[in-house]
Amino acid sequence: MLRRTLPLVVVMLLAAAVPAVSAEDSVPKSQPSGSLKDLLALPADNIRDALDSEYRSADDRLRDGPEKTEAILRASGIARGMRIVDLSAGDGYFAQVLALAVRRFGKVWGNNDPASIDPATAEAWKKRLHGAGGADVAELALPLGSPLPPYVTGIDIVFARGTSHDAARRSIDRTAVHRSVLAALSPRGRYVVVDARASGEDARSAALCRADVKTVRKEIEDAGFRLVSESDALRNRSDSTSKSACADAAADRFLLVFEKPAA
């Protein structure tokens, strides 16, 4: 009896030790985004590497000059492996560059408030997320007044481009926005704020997609941040603050870099 049952027991044990292979399992699994060896092989200048990436389109490269993207990135201190947020991602042009600058092991969240994005921009954003170079960008679609969910924490840099005037134009509490950013950032994390310069803070300025730099600075400092640098790299003194900056990348802009206190 033992001789006849022993082979069956062996077969059963072997079957249990070898997992069944399904059609799904036969498909090669995606590999990790990179190893330490791959990371060390990347160029030391992550910003230049991002701007020159093969994943970027010719149209995006043409935007780099007027947008002064390199100047914004240099002022921010962005490095590989960082966790980054783009508060107002728009069509994803900037978020994609951020993702390329933090690769590999980095992460980017791009938020677009559904109430402030037009259909064409929303479609371009979706297309970019599913295109080359968009794999490391996570999509958020939250109101600007509360743009970051609880799970987005330990952030190294938050970029706010145009959010100051957008919040003012839509009567959103900017202090609430700043405090949401403060909560998401790691100690000594940075808050990089860019907007078109206005001659004062009023409804007309917001309608022209402009914000008053002194007002913005005071609001952010009152929220608990400290200013660490202010750059003139985006200045255009020939620009008139009385004209619309809504679709003008070359408008006179300010660039403020704040830091969350360590304590």
Phi, psi and omega in degrees: 000317180298321180296326183279332182270336184300313178302323180295320178297317179298315180300319181295320179295319179296320180296323179290329182283336182255113182294147178292145181254118178261174178297326180291320182293336182285347178281129181301132178285150178294143182274158176304157187293348178165160177250173177300323178298317178297320181296316181293337181280346180286151180302147181295326180273092184293333181287313178296322178299319180294314182293329182266006186299144178293341182283348184270142181279164178296323179296321179294320180297327178292335180282340186302319182296300180299323180287339184055047184298319181298320180298320179295316181294319180297321181290335186281332185080024181298140182220164179298144177085357182284160174256121192233148173234134170251107189295325180229086190286336181060232181275002176090004180306309184286320181300323179294318177298319178300315181298322179289330181284336182257359180292151351262173180078354177273174181212142179231133171250130178244123182251140171227117175294120181304334182281349184237015180238130182279161184303320181295317179293321179298320179293319178296323178297314179298316181298319181292321181299328182262007180259183179296135179086358180258001185295332183263018177247122178264135184273132170239147178222066185245154178301143182300330180294338178214071194276350186235123179287164184300332183281349177271092183227173180064033183280141180271320180216136170245126177258129177237097181253110179083001183286333181296310181288327180295317178296318180295319182297327183255014177056039176271141180291105182292330178298322177296322177298311182298321180289327175296319177296315181302318182293327183279335185284148170288159173305133185070011173292155187250149179237108184258117187245124180231134175200162177286139186281136175246162179276350179186171182259106176204175183298325181294319178299315180297322179295334178270009181062044180230158179218152180275121186298322181294320179293315180299315181299314181298317180300316183288320177294323178294334180282350176120002179269164170235139180286130178249336176198154177223120187254144173262011184297338182256010182288143172218090188291347178277350180283135179270129180287357181269355179253161183292138176248012186298325181234029185239098181293340182267010180296157178294117185236153174254155180225112180245137177241118179251163179227140173283128180302150181292326182281000000 
